Amino acid sequence: MSDAWQVAALHRTPTFSAVVLAAGMSSRMQGQHKLLLPVDGQPAIRRTVSALCAARPEQIVVVTGYKGRAVMEALDGLPVNFQSNPRYEEGQMTSVAAGVAALTAPCNVVLVCLADQVLLDAADYRELIDAFAAMPRGSILVPFFNGQRGNPVAFSASYAAEVVSGHVNPGCRKLIAEHPDEVFIHEAAHDRFTIDMDTPEDYARVLERLTSVGEKLIRVTSGGG
C-alpha cells in the first residue's frame, strides 16, 4: 500500500483493484485442485482472472499458497501480480490480508474475488463497481441473490489498513451483523455471484451450465430457434 491510494479519491468514477484468493487446498474436491480443472478449454483460474482483466482494474494481485507454482503457470502471460501466502492453511483471512497488503496502485475500491467463480464475466465485475459508486450509504458492498450471499465483496480502499490488520474481514459471514451501518447489500438480478466450485458436484453443474449457454449461442448465431 502507499499514500498514492488517496490520489484516486479525487476522481468521480471509482477506480478499483482486485485481490484474487487462489491459495486454498481444494479440500472438498476429492483430490483434485479445483483451480486447475479445465473449464471451457482452459484452467478454471485462468478463466476467472481473464474475465477480471477484461473489467480493467488498476491492479490484480493473485494470492497463492497450495500448489502455488502450478497456479502461477496457469496464469502465465496475464497482467497480474502474485503474492505468496505462507499462512494459507490458517484460513482465508490470511490470504485476504496478504493480498490487500500487496496492492500498490492508486484506487478507490478493492474487490476481493474468489478464484473459482468461473461464471462471472467482465460485465459482472463492472456491475459491482457501478453499484458501489451508486450506494446511498456504506463503504462495503456485498452482492446477494434471492437471499443468498455472494462474492466478490467490494470495499473502500480506506479500509485497507483495517483489512490487513485483521480488524475488518470482508470474507466473514458475520460482516453484515458486525458492520450494519457500513455494509450495503447489492441485490443482483442473476445468480452468478453466488456460484463457485467447491465440490465435484459444483464443478459438474458449472460445466453443464456453460454447455447449455454455448448451445444457445450456437442456435442464435446459426439462426436456429
MARBA-3410 file (N, C-alpha, C, O; in Angstrom, 1 decimal):
225
0.8,-1.2,0.0,0.0,0.0,0.0,0.9,1.2,0.0,2.0,1.2,0.4 ~ 0.3,2.4,-0.4,1.0,3.6,-0.4,0.0,4.8,-0.3,-1.2,4.6,-0.5 ~ 0.6,6.0,0.0,-0.3,7.2,0.1,-0.9,7.5,-1.2,-1.8,8.3,-1.3 ~ -0.3,7.0,-2.3,-0.9,7.3,-3.6,-2.3,6.9,-3.8,-3.1,7.4,-4.6 ~ -2.8,5.9,-2.9,-4.2,5.5,-3.0,-5.1,6.7,-2.8,-6.2,6.7,-3.4
-4.7,7.6,-2.0,-5.6,8.7,-1.7,-5.8,9.6,-2.9,-6.8,10.3,-3.0 ~ -4.9,9.6,-3.9,-5.0,10.4,-5.1,-6.2,10.0,-5.8,-6.9,10.8,-6.4 ~ -6.5,8.7,-5.9,-7.6,8.2,-6.6,-8.9,8.7,-6.1,-9.9,8.7,-6.9 ~ -9.0,9.1,-4.9,-10.2,9.6,-4.3,-10.7,10.9,-4.9,-11.9,11.3,-4.8 ~ -9.9,11.5,-5.7,-10.2,12.8,-6.3,-11.1,12.5,-7.6,-11.7,13.5,-8.1
-11.1,11.3,-8.1,-11.8,11.0,-9.3,-13.3,10.7,-9.0,-13.5,10.0,-8.0 ~ -14.2,11.1,-9.9,-15.6,10.8,-9.6,-15.9,9.3,-9.9,-16.6,8.7,-9.1 ~ -15.4,8.8,-11.0,-15.7,7.4,-11.3,-14.7,6.5,-10.5,-13.5,6.7,-10.6 ~ -15.2,5.6,-9.8,-14.3,4.8,-8.9,-13.3,3.9,-9.8,-13.7,3.4,-10.8 ~ -12.1,3.9,-9.3,-11.1,3.0,-9.9,-11.0,1.8,-8.9,-11.2,2.0,-7.7
-10.7,0.7,-9.4,-10.7,-0.5,-8.5,-9.5,-1.4,-8.8,-9.0,-1.4,-9.9 ~ -9.0,-2.0,-7.7,-8.1,-3.1,-7.9,-8.7,-4.4,-7.3,-9.7,-4.3,-6.6 ~ -8.1,-5.5,-7.6,-8.7,-6.8,-7.2,-7.7,-7.7,-6.5,-6.5,-7.8,-6.9 ~ -8.1,-8.4,-5.5,-7.4,-9.4,-4.9,-8.1,-10.8,-5.2,-9.2,-10.9,-4.9 ~ -7.4,-11.7,-5.8,-7.9,-13.0,-6.2,-7.4,-14.0,-5.2,-6.2,-14.2,-5.1
-8.3,-14.7,-4.5,-7.9,-15.7,-3.5,-7.7,-17.0,-4.2,-8.7,-17.7,-4.5 ~ -6.5,-17.5,-4.3,-6.2,-18.7,-5.0,-5.2,-19.6,-4.3,-4.4,-20.3,-4.8 ~ -5.3,-19.5,-2.9,-4.3,-20.2,-2.1,-4.9,-21.5,-1.4,-4.1,-22.3,-0.9 ~ -6.2,-21.7,-1.5,-6.8,-22.8,-0.8,-6.4,-24.2,-1.3,-5.9,-24.3,-2.4 ~ -6.7,-25.2,-0.5,-6.3,-26.5,-0.7,-7.3,-27.4,-1.4,-7.1,-28.6,-1.7
-8.5,-26.8,-1.9,-9.5,-27.6,-2.6,-9.9,-28.9,-1.8,-10.0,-29.9,-2.4 ~ -10.0,-28.7,-0.5,-10.2,-29.9,0.3,-11.5,-30.7,0.1,-11.5,-31.9,0.4 ~ -12.4,-30.1,-0.6,-13.7,-30.8,-0.8,-13.8,-31.3,-2.3,-14.9,-31.8,-2.7 ~ -12.7,-31.2,-3.0,-12.7,-31.6,-4.4,-12.2,-33.0,-4.7,-11.8,-33.3,-5.8 ~ -12.1,-33.8,-3.6,-11.7,-35.2,-3.7,-10.4,-35.4,-4.4,-10.3,-36.2,-5.4
-9.4,-34.7,-4.0,-8.0,-34.9,-4.5,-7.6,-34.1,-5.7,-6.5,-34.1,-6.1 ~ -8.6,-33.4,-6.3,-8.2,-32.5,-7.5,-8.1,-31.1,-7.0,-8.8,-30.6,-6.1 ~ -7.2,-30.3,-7.7,-7.1,-28.9,-7.4,-8.1,-28.2,-8.3,-8.0,-28.1,-9.5 ~ -9.1,-27.6,-7.7,-10.3,-27.1,-8.5,-9.8,-25.9,-9.4,-10.5,-25.8,-10.4 ~ -8.8,-25.2,-9.0,-8.4,-24.1,-9.9,-7.7,-24.5,-11.1,-7.6,-23.7,-12.1
-7.3,-25.8,-11.2,-6.6,-26.3,-12.4,-7.5,-27.1,-13.2,-7.0,-27.6,-14.3 ~ -8.7,-27.4,-12.8,-9.6,-28.2,-13.6,-10.0,-27.4,-14.9,-10.1,-26.2,-14.9 ~ -10.1,-28.1,-16.0,-10.5,-27.5,-17.2,-11.9,-27.0,-17.3,-12.8,-27.7,-16.9 ~ -12.0,-25.7,-17.7,-13.3,-25.1,-17.8,-13.3,-24.4,-19.2,-12.6,-23.4,-19.4 ~ -14.1,-24.9,-20.1,-14.2,-24.2,-21.4,-12.8,-24.1,-22.1,-12.5,-23.1,-22.7
-12.0,-25.2,-21.9,-10.7,-25.2,-22.6,-9.6,-24.6,-21.9,-8.5,-24.5,-22.5 ~ -9.7,-24.1,-20.7,-8.6,-23.5,-20.0,-8.8,-23.8,-18.5,-9.8,-24.1,-18.1 ~ -7.7,-23.7,-17.7,-7.8,-23.9,-16.3,-8.8,-22.9,-15.7,-8.9,-21.8,-16.1 ~ -9.5,-23.4,-14.7,-10.5,-22.5,-14.1,-10.0,-21.2,-13.6,-10.6,-20.2,-13.8 ~ -8.8,-21.2,-13.0,-8.2,-20.0,-12.5,-8.0,-19.0,-13.6,-8.1,-17.8,-13.5
-7.5,-19.5,-14.8,-7.3,-18.6,-15.9,-8.5,-18.0,-16.5,-8.6,-16.8,-16.9 ~ -9.6,-18.8,-16.5,-10.9,-18.2,-17.0,-11.4,-17.1,-16.1,-11.8,-16.0,-16.5 ~ -11.3,-17.3,-14.8,-11.7,-16.3,-13.8,-10.9,-15.0,-13.9,-11.4,-13.9,-14.0 ~ -9.5,-15.2,-14.0,-8.7,-14.0,-14.0,-8.8,-13.3,-15.3,-8.6,-12.0,-15.4 ~ -8.9,-14.0,-16.4,-9.1,-13.4,-17.7,-10.3,-12.5,-17.7,-10.3,-11.3,-18.3
-11.4,-12.9,-17.2,-12.6,-12.1,-17.1,-12.4,-10.9,-16.3,-12.9,-9.8,-16.6 ~ -11.7,-11.0,-15.2,-11.4,-9.9,-14.3,-10.5,-8.9,-15.0,-10.7,-7.7,-14.9 ~ -9.5,-9.4,-15.8,-8.6,-8.5,-16.5,-9.4,-7.6,-17.5,-9.2,-6.4,-17.7 ~ -10.4,-8.2,-18.1,-11.3,-7.5,-19.1,-12.1,-6.4,-18.5,-12.6,-5.6,-19.2 ~ -12.3,-6.5,-17.1,-13.0,-5.4,-16.4,-12.2,-4.2,-16.2,-12.7,-3.2,-15.6
-10.9,-4.2,-16.5,-10.0,-3.1,-16.5,-9.7,-2.6,-15.1,-9.9,-1.4,-14.8 ~ -9.3,-3.4,-14.2,-8.8,-3.0,-12.8,-7.5,-2.3,-12.9,-6.8,-2.4,-13.9 ~ -7.2,-1.5,-11.9,-5.9,-0.9,-11.9,-4.8,-1.9,-11.6,-3.7,-1.8,-12.2 ~ -5.1,-2.9,-10.8,-4.1,-3.9,-10.5,-4.8,-5.2,-10.0,-5.9,-5.1,-9.4 ~ -4.2,-6.3,-10.3,-4.7,-7.6,-9.8,-3.6,-8.3,-9.1,-2.5,-8.5,-9.6
-3.9,-8.6,-7.8,-3.0,-9.4,-7.0,-3.6,-10.8,-6.8,-4.7,-10.9,-6.2 ~ -2.9,-11.8,-7.3,-3.4,-13.2,-7.1,-2.6,-13.8,-5.9,-1.4,-13.9,-5.9 ~ -3.3,-14.2,-4.9,-2.7,-14.8,-3.7,-2.6,-16.3,-3.8,-3.6,-17.0,-4.0 ~ -1.3,-16.8,-3.8,-1.1,-18.2,-4.0,-0.7,-18.9,-2.6,-0.3,-18.2,-1.7 ~ -0.8,-20.2,-2.6,-0.5,-21.0,-1.5,-0.3,-22.4,-1.9,0.8,-22.8,-2.3
-1.4,-23.2,-1.7,-1.4,-24.6,-2.1,-1.1,-24.7,-3.6,-1.8,-24.1,-4.4 ~ -0.1,-25.5,-4.0,0.3,-25.7,-5.4,0.4,-24.4,-6.1,0.0,-24.2,-7.2 ~ 1.1,-23.4,-5.4,1.2,-22.1,-6.0,1.9,-22.0,-7.3,1.5,-21.2,-8.1 ~ 2.9,-22.8,-7.5,3.7,-22.8,-8.8,2.8,-23.2,-9.9,2.8,-22.5,-11.0 ~ 2.0,-24.2,-9.7,1.0,-24.6,-10.8,0.0,-23.5,-11.1,-0.4,-23.3,-12.2
-0.5,-22.9,-10.1,-1.4,-21.8,-10.2,-0.8,-20.6,-11.0,-1.4,-20.1,-11.9 ~ 0.5,-20.3,-10.7,1.2,-19.2,-11.4,1.4,-19.6,-12.9,1.2,-18.8,-13.8 ~ 1.7,-20.9,-13.1,1.9,-21.3,-14.5,0.6,-21.2,-15.3,0.6,-20.9,-16.5 ~ -0.5,-21.5,-14.7,-1.8,-21.4,-15.3,-2.2,-20.0,-15.8,-3.0,-19.8,-16.6 ~ -1.6,-19.0,-15.1,-1.9,-17.6,-15.4,-0.7,-17.0,-16.2,-0.7,-15.7,-16.3
0.2,-17.8,-16.8,1.3,-17.2,-17.5,0.8,-16.3,-18.6,0.0,-16.6,-19.4 ~ 1.4,-15.1,-18.6,1.1,-14.1,-19.7,0.1,-13.1,-19.3,-0.1,-12.1,-20.0 ~ -0.7,-13.3,-18.3,-1.7,-12.4,-17.9,-1.1,-11.3,-17.0,-0.2,-11.5,-16.3 ~ -1.7,-10.1,-17.1,-1.1,-8.9,-16.4,-1.5,-8.9,-14.9,-2.3,-8.1,-14.5 ~ -0.9,-9.8,-14.1,-1.2,-9.9,-12.7,0.1,-9.9,-11.9,1.2,-10.1,-12.4
-0.1,-9.5,-10.6,1.0,-9.7,-9.6,0.7,-10.9,-8.7,-0.5,-11.2,-8.5 ~ 1.7,-11.6,-8.3,1.5,-12.7,-7.4,2.0,-12.4,-6.0,3.0,-11.7,-5.8 ~ 1.2,-12.9,-5.0,1.7,-12.7,-3.6,1.5,-14.1,-2.9,0.4,-14.6,-2.8 ~ 2.6,-14.7,-2.5,2.5,-15.9,-1.8,2.1,-15.7,-0.4,2.5,-14.7,0.3 ~ 1.2,-16.6,0.1,0.8,-16.6,1.5,1.2,-17.8,2.2,0.6,-18.9,2.1
2.3,-17.8,3.0,2.8,-19.0,3.7,1.9,-19.4,4.8,2.1,-20.5,5.3 ~ 0.9,-18.6,5.1,0.0,-19.0,6.2,-1.4,-19.4,5.7,-2.4,-19.4,6.4 ~ -1.4,-19.8,4.4,-2.7,-20.1,3.8,-3.5,-21.2,4.5,-4.8,-21.2,4.5 ~ -2.8,-22.1,5.2,-3.6,-23.2,5.9,-4.3,-22.6,7.1,-5.1,-23.4,7.7 ~ -4.0,-21.4,7.5,-4.7,-20.8,8.7,-6.0,-20.2,8.4,-6.8,-19.8,9.3
-6.4,-20.2,7.1,-7.7,-19.7,6.7,-7.6,-18.5,5.7,-6.6,-17.9,5.4 ~ -8.8,-18.3,5.1,-8.9,-17.4,4.0,-8.5,-15.9,4.4,-8.0,-15.2,3.6 ~ -8.8,-15.5,5.6,-8.5,-14.2,6.0,-7.0,-13.9,5.9,-6.6,-12.7,5.6 ~ -6.1,-14.8,6.1,-4.7,-14.6,5.9,-4.4,-14.2,4.5,-3.5,-13.4,4.2 ~ -5.1,-14.8,3.6,-4.9,-14.6,2.1,-5.4,-13.2,1.8,-4.8,-12.5,1.0
-6.6,-12.8,2.3,-7.2,-11.5,2.1,-6.2,-10.4,2.6,-5.9,-9.5,1.8 ~ -5.7,-10.6,3.8,-4.7,-9.6,4.3,-3.5,-9.5,3.5,-3.0,-8.4,3.2 ~ -2.9,-10.7,3.1,-1.7,-10.7,2.3,-1.9,-10.0,0.9,-1.1,-9.3,0.4 ~ -3.1,-10.3,0.3,-3.3,-9.7,-1.0,-3.5,-8.2,-0.9,-3.0,-7.5,-1.8 ~ -4.3,-7.7,0.0,-4.5,-6.3,0.2,-3.2,-5.6,0.5,-3.0,-4.5,0.0
-2.4,-6.2,1.3,-1.1,-5.6,1.7,-0.2,-5.4,0.5,0.6,-4.5,0.4 ~ -0.4,-6.3,-0.5,0.4,-6.3,-1.7,0.0,-5.3,-2.8,0.7,-5.0,-3.8 ~ -1.2,-4.7,-2.6,-1.7,-3.7,-3.6,-0.9,-2.4,-3.5,-0.5,-1.9,-2.4 ~ -0.5,-1.9,-4.7,0.3,-0.7,-4.7,-0.3,0.4,-5.6,0.0,1.6,-5.4 ~ -1.2,0.1,-6.6,-1.7,1.0,-7.5,-2.8,1.9,-6.8,-3.6,1.3,-6.0
-2.9,3.2,-7.1,-3.9,4.0,-6.5,-5.3,3.5,-7.0,-5.5,3.2,-8.1 ~ -6.3,3.4,-6.1,-7.6,3.0,-6.4,-8.6,3.5,-5.3,-8.1,3.8,-4.2 ~ -9.9,3.5,-5.6,-10.9,3.8,-4.7,-11.5,2.6,-4.0,-11.8,2.7,-2.8 ~ -11.6,1.5,-4.7,-12.3,0.3,-4.3,-11.4,-0.9,-4.5,-10.7,-1.0,-5.4 ~ -11.6,-1.8,-3.6,-10.9,-3.1,-3.7,-12.0,-4.2,-3.8,-12.9,-4.3,-3.0
-11.8,-5.1,-4.7,-12.6,-6.3,-4.9,-11.9,-7.5,-4.4,-10.7,-7.7,-4.8 ~ -12.5,-8.2,-3.5,-11.9,-9.5,-3.0,-12.7,-10.6,-3.7,-13.8,-10.9,-3.5 ~ -11.9,-11.3,-4.6,-12.5,-12.2,-5.6,-12.2,-13.6,-5.3,-11.1,-13.9,-4.8 ~ -13.1,-14.6,-5.5,-12.8,-16.0,-5.4,-12.4,-16.5,-6.7,-13.0,-16.2,-7.8 ~ -11.3,-17.3,-6.7,-10.7,-17.7,-8.0,-11.5,-18.8,-8.7,-11.3,-19.0,-9.9
-12.5,-19.4,-8.0,-13.3,-20.4,-8.7,-14.7,-20.0,-9.1,-15.6,-20.8,-9.4 ~ -14.9,-18.6,-9.2,-16.2,-18.1,-9.7,-16.1,-18.0,-11.2,-16.0,-16.8,-11.7 ~ -16.1,-19.1,-11.9,-15.8,-19.1,-13.4,-16.9,-18.6,-14.2,-16.8,-18.3,-15.4 ~ -18.1,-18.4,-13.7,-19.3,-17.9,-14.5,-19.3,-16.4,-14.6,-20.0,-15.9,-15.4 ~ -18.5,-15.7,-13.8,-18.5,-14.3,-13.8,-17.8,-13.8,-15.0,-16.7,-14.3,-15.4
-18.3,-12.7,-15.6,-17.6,-12.1,-16.8,-17.3,-10.7,-16.4,-17.6,-10.2,-15.3 ~ -16.6,-10.0,-17.3,-16.2,-8.6,-17.1,-17.3,-7.7,-16.7,-17.2,-6.8,-15.8 ~ -18.5,-7.9,-17.3,-19.6,-7.0,-17.0,-20.1,-7.2,-15.6,-20.6,-6.3,-15.0 ~ -20.0,-8.4,-15.1,-20.4,-8.7,-13.7,-19.5,-7.9,-12.7,-20.0,-7.3,-11.7 ~ -18.2,-7.9,-13.0,-17.3,-7.2,-12.1,-17.6,-5.7,-12.2,-17.6,-5.0,-11.2
-17.8,-5.2,-13.4,-18.1,-3.8,-13.5,-19.5,-3.4,-12.9,-19.7,-2.3,-12.4 ~ -20.4,-4.4,-12.9,-21.7,-4.2,-12.2,-21.5,-3.8,-10.7,-22.1,-3.0,-10.2 ~ -20.6,-4.5,-10.1,-20.3,-4.3,-8.7,-19.7,-2.9,-8.4,-20.0,-2.2,-7.5 ~ -18.8,-2.5,-9.3,-18.1,-1.2,-9.2,-19.1,-0.1,-9.4,-19.1,0.9,-8.7 ~ -20.0,-0.3,-10.4,-21.0,0.7,-10.6,-22.0,0.8,-9.5,-22.5,1.9,-9.1
-22.3,-0.4,-8.9,-23.2,-0.4,-7.8,-22.6,0.2,-6.6,-23.3,0.9,-5.8 ~ -21.3,0.0,-6.4,-20.6,0.7,-5.3,-20.6,2.2,-5.4,-20.9,2.9,-4.5 ~ -20.4,2.7,-6.7,-20.5,4.1,-6.9,-21.8,4.7,-6.6,-21.9,5.9,-6.2 ~ -22.9,3.9,-6.8,-24.2,4.4,-6.6,-24.8,4.1,-5.2,-26.0,4.5,-5.0 ~ -24.0,3.5,-4.3,-24.5,3.2,-3.0,-25.0,4.5,-2.3,-24.3,5.5,-2.3
-26.2,4.4,-1.7,-26.7,5.6,-0.9,-26.0,5.7,0.5,-26.0,6.7,1.1 ~ -25.3,4.6,0.9,-24.6,4.6,2.2,-23.6,3.5,2.2,-23.7,2.6,1.4 ~ -22.7,3.5,3.2,-21.8,2.4,3.4,-20.5,2.5,2.7,-20.4,3.3,1.8 ~ -19.6,1.6,3.1,-18.3,1.6,2.5,-17.9,0.2,2.1,-16.8,-0.1,1.6 ~ -18.8,-0.8,2.3,-18.6,-2.2,1.9,-19.9,-2.7,1.2,-21.0,-2.4,1.6
-19.6,-3.3,0.0,-20.8,-3.8,-0.8,-20.7,-5.3,-0.9,-19.6,-5.9,-1.1 ~ -21.8,-6.0,-0.6,-21.9,-7.4,-0.7,-23.1,-7.8,-1.6,-24.2,-7.4,-1.4 ~ -22.8,-8.6,-2.7,-23.9,-9.0,-3.6,-24.7,-10.1,-3.0,-24.2,-11.0,-2.3 ~ -26.0,-10.0,-3.3,-27.0,-11.1,-2.8,-27.8,-11.5,-4.0,-28.0,-10.7,-5.0 ~ -28.3,-12.7,-4.0,-29.4,-13.1,-5.0,-30.3,-14.0,-4.3,-30.0,-15.1,-3.7
-31.6,-13.6,-4.3,-32.6,-14.4,-3.6,-32.3,-14.8,-2.2,-32.5,-16.0,-1.8 ~ -31.7,-13.9,-1.4,-31.4,-14.1,-0.1,-30.1,-14.8,0.2,-29.7,-15.0,1.4 ~ -29.4,-15.2,-0.8,-28.1,-15.9,-0.7,-26.9,-14.9,-0.9,-26.9,-14.1,-1.9 ~ -26.0,-14.9,0.0,-24.9,-14.0,0.0,-23.9,-14.5,-1.1,-23.7,-15.7,-1.3 ~ -23.3,-13.5,-1.8,-22.4,-13.9,-2.9,-21.0,-13.2,-2.8,-20.7,-12.6,-1.7
-20.3,-13.3,-3.8,-18.9,-12.7,-3.9,-18.8,-12.3,-5.4,-19.5,-12.8,-6.3 ~ -17.8,-11.4,-5.6,-16.9,-10.7,-4.8,-17.5,-9.7,-3.8,-18.6,-9.2,-4.1 ~ -16.8,-9.4,-2.8,-17.1,-8.3,-1.9,-16.3,-7.1,-2.3,-15.1,-7.2,-2.5 ~ -16.9,-5.9,-2.3,-16.2,-4.7,-2.6,-16.1,-3.8,-1.4,-17.1,-3.7,-0.6 ~ -14.9,-3.2,-1.2,-14.9,-2.3,0.0,-14.0,-1.1,-0.4,-13.1,-1.1,-1.3
-14.2,0.0,0.3,-13.5,1.3,0.1,-12.0,1.0,0.4,-11.7,0.4,1.4 ~ -11.1,1.6,-0.4,-9.7,1.4,-0.2,-9.3,2.0,1.1,-8.2,1.7,1.7 ~ -10.1,2.9,1.7,-9.8,3.5,3.0,-9.8,2.4,4.1,-9.3,2.7,5.2 ~ -10.4,1.3,3.8,-10.4,0.2,4.8,-9.2,-0.7,4.8,-9.0,-1.6,5.6 ~ -8.3,-0.4,3.8,-7.2,-1.4,3.6,-6.4,-1.7,4.8,-6.1,-2.9,5.1
-6.0,-0.7,5.6,-5.2,-0.9,6.8,-5.9,-1.8,7.8,-5.3,-2.7,8.4 ~ -7.3,-1.6,7.9,-8.0,-2.4,8.9,-8.1,-3.9,8.4,-8.1,-4.8,9.2 ~ -8.2,-4.1,7.0,-8.3,-5.4,6.5,-7.0,-6.1,6.7,-6.9,-7.3,7.1 ~ -5.9,-5.4,6.4,-4.5,-6.0,6.6,-4.3,-6.4,8.0,-3.6,-7.4,8.3 ~ -4.7,-5.6,8.9,-4.5,-5.9,10.4,-5.5,-6.9,10.9,-5.3,-7.4,12.0
-6.5,-7.3,10.1,-7.5,-8.2,10.6,-8.7,-7.7,11.3,-9.5,-8.5,11.8 ~ -8.8,-6.4,11.5,-9.9,-5.8,12.2,-11.2,-5.8,11.4,-12.3,-5.8,12.0 ~ -11.1,-5.8,10.1,-12.2,-5.9,9.2,-12.0,-7.1,8.3,-10.9,-7.2,7.6 ~ -12.9,-8.1,8.2,-12.8,-9.3,7.4,-13.9,-9.3,6.3,-15.0,-9.7,6.6 ~ -13.6,-8.8,5.1,-14.6,-8.8,4.1,-15.1,-10.1,3.6,-16.1,-10.2,2.9
-14.4,-11.2,4.0,-14.9,-12.5,3.6,-15.7,-13.2,4.7,-16.2,-14.3,4.6 ~ -15.9,-12.5,5.8,-16.6,-13.1,7.0,-18.1,-13.1,6.8,-18.7,-12.1,6.4 ~ -18.7,-14.2,7.2,-20.1,-14.3,7.1,-20.8,-13.4,8.1,-22.0,-13.1,7.9 ~ -20.1,-13.0,9.1,-20.7,-12.1,10.1,-20.5,-10.6,9.8,-20.8,-9.8,10.6 ~ -20.0,-10.4,8.6,-19.7,-9.0,8.2,-20.8,-8.0,8.4,-20.7,-6.9,8.9
-22.0,-8.4,7.9,-23.2,-7.6,7.9,-23.6,-7.3,9.3,-24.0,-6.2,9.7 ~ -23.6,-8.4,10.1,-24.0,-8.2,11.5,-23.0,-7.3,12.3,-23.4,-6.5,13.2 ~ -21.7,-7.4,12.0,-20.7,-6.7,12.7,-20.6,-5.2,12.2,-20.1,-4.4,13.0 ~ -21.0,-5.0,11.0,-20.8,-3.6,10.4,-22.1,-3.2,9.7,-22.0,-2.9,8.5 ~ -23.2,-3.2,10.4,-24.5,-2.9,9.7,-24.6,-1.6,9.1,-25.3,-1.4,8.0
-23.9,-0.6,9.6,-24.0,0.8,9.1,-23.1,1.0,7.9,-23.3,1.9,7.1 ~ -22.1,0.1,7.8,-21.1,0.3,6.7,-21.4,-0.6,5.5,-20.8,-0.4,4.4 ~ -22.2,-1.7,5.7,-22.4,-2.7,4.6,-23.7,-2.4,3.8,-24.8,-2.2,4.4 ~ -23.6,-2.3,2.5,-24.7,-2.2,1.6,-24.9,-3.5,0.9,-23.9,-4.0,0.3 ~ -26.1,-4.0,0.8,-26.4,-5.2,0.1,-26.9,-4.8,-1.3,-27.8,-4.1,-1.6
-26.2,-5.4,-2.3,-26.5,-5.2,-3.7,-27.3,-6.4,-4.2,-26.8,-7.5,-4.2 ~ -28.6,-6.2,-4.5,-29.5,-7.2,-4.9,-29.3,-7.4,-6.4,-29.7,-6.6,-7.2 ~ -28.6,-8.5,-6.8,-28.3,-8.8,-8.2,-29.5,-9.5,-8.8,-30.4,-10.1,-8.2 ~ -29.6,-9.3,-10.2,-30.7,-9.8,-10.9,-30.4,-11.2,-11.5,-31.2,-11.8,-12.2 ~ -29.2,-11.7,-11.1,-28.8,-13.1,-11.6,-28.1,-13.8,-10.5,-27.7,-13.1,-9.5
-27.8,-15.1,-10.7,-27.2,-15.9,-9.6,-25.7,-16.1,-9.7,-25.1,-16.8,-8.9 ~ -25.1,-15.5,-10.7,-23.6,-15.8,-10.9,-22.7,-15.4,-9.7,-21.7,-16.0,-9.5 ~ -23.1,-14.4,-9.0,-22.3,-14.0,-7.8,-22.3,-15.1,-6.7,-21.5,-15.0,-5.8 ~ -23.3,-16.0,-6.8,-23.5,-17.0,-5.7,-22.9,-18.4,-6.1,-23.1,-19.3,-5.3 ~ -22.3,-18.5,-7.3,-21.9,-19.8,-7.7,-20.4,-19.9,-7.7,-19.7,-19.1,-8.3
-19.9,-20.9,-7.1,-18.4,-21.3,-7.1,-18.3,-22.8,-7.3,-19.3,-23.5,-7.5 ~ -17.1,-23.3,-7.1,-16.8,-24.7,-7.4,-16.1,-25.3,-6.2,-14.8,-25.3,-6.2 ~ -16.8,-25.8,-5.2,-16.1,-26.4,-4.0,-16.1,-27.9,-4.1,-15.1,-28.5,-3.6 ~ -17.0,-28.5,-4.8,-17.1,-30.0,-4.8,-17.2,-30.4,-6.3,-17.5,-29.7,-7.2 ~ -17.0,-31.8,-6.5,-17.2,-32.3,-7.8,-18.6,-32.0,-8.4,-18.7,-31.8,-9.6
-19.6,-32.0,-7.5,-20.9,-31.8,-8.0,-21.1,-30.3,-8.5,-21.7,-30.1,-9.5 ~ -20.4,-29.4,-7.7,-20.4,-28.0,-8.2,-19.8,-27.9,-9.6,-20.3,-27.2,-10.4 ~ -18.7,-28.5,-9.7,-17.9,-28.5,-11.0,-18.8,-29.0,-12.1,-18.8,-28.4,-13.2 ~ -19.5,-30.1,-11.9,-20.3,-30.7,-12.9,-21.4,-29.8,-13.3,-21.8,-29.6,-14.5 ~ -22.0,-29.1,-12.3,-23.1,-28.2,-12.6,-22.6,-27.0,-13.4,-23.3,-26.5,-14.3
-21.4,-26.5,-13.1,-20.9,-25.4,-13.8,-20.6,-25.8,-15.3,-21.0,-25.0,-16.2 ~ -20.0,-26.9,-15.5,-19.8,-27.4,-16.9,-21.1,-27.6,-17.6,-21.2,-27.2,-18.8 ~ -22.1,-28.1,-17.0,-23.4,-28.3,-17.6,-24.0,-26.9,-18.0,-24.6,-26.8,-19.1 ~ -23.9,-26.0,-17.1,-24.4,-24.7,-17.4,-23.7,-24.0,-18.6,-24.3,-23.4,-19.4 ~ -22.4,-24.1,-18.6,-21.6,-23.5,-19.7,-21.9,-24.2,-21.0,-22.0,-23.5,-22.1
-22.1,-25.5,-21.0,-22.5,-26.2,-22.2,-23.9,-25.7,-22.7,-24.0,-25.5,-23.9 ~ -24.8,-25.5,-21.8,-26.1,-25.1,-22.1,-26.1,-23.7,-22.8,-26.7,-23.4,-23.8 ~ -25.3,-22.8,-22.1,-25.1,-21.4,-22.7,-24.5,-21.5,-24.1,-24.9,-20.8,-25.0 ~ -23.5,-22.3,-24.2,-22.8,-22.4,-25.5,-23.8,-22.9,-26.6,-23.7,-22.4,-27.7 ~ -24.6,-23.9,-26.3,-25.5,-24.4,-27.2,-26.6,-23.4,-27.7,-27.0,-23.3,-28.8
-27.0,-22.5,-26.7,-27.9,-21.5,-27.0,-27.3,-20.4,-27.9,-28.0,-20.0,-28.9 ~ -26.0,-20.1,-27.7,-25.4,-19.1,-28.6,-25.2,-19.7,-30.0,-25.4,-18.9,-30.9 ~ -24.9,-21.0,-30.1,-24.8,-21.6,-31.4,-26.1,-21.5,-32.2,-26.1,-21.2,-33.4 ~ -27.2,-21.8,-31.5,-28.5,-21.8,-32.1,-28.8,-20.4,-32.6,-29.4,-20.2,-33.7 ~ -28.5,-19.4,-31.7,-28.8,-18.0,-32.1,-28.0,-17.5,-33.3,-28.5,-16.9,-34.2
-26.7,-17.8,-33.3,-25.8,-17.3,-34.3,-26.1,-18.1,-35.7,-25.8,-17.6,-36.7 ~ -26.6,-19.3,-35.6,-26.9,-20.1,-36.8,-28.3,-19.8,-37.3,-28.7,-20.4,-38.3 ~ -29.1,-19.0,-36.5,-30.4,-18.8,-37.0,-31.4,-19.8,-36.5,-32.6,-19.8,-37.0 ~ -31.0,-20.7,-35.6,-32.0,-21.7,-35.1,-33.0,-21.1,-34.1,-32.9,-19.9,-33.8 ~ -33.9,-21.9,-33.6,-34.9,-21.4,-32.7,-34.4,-21.3,-31.3,-35.2,-20.9,-30.4
END
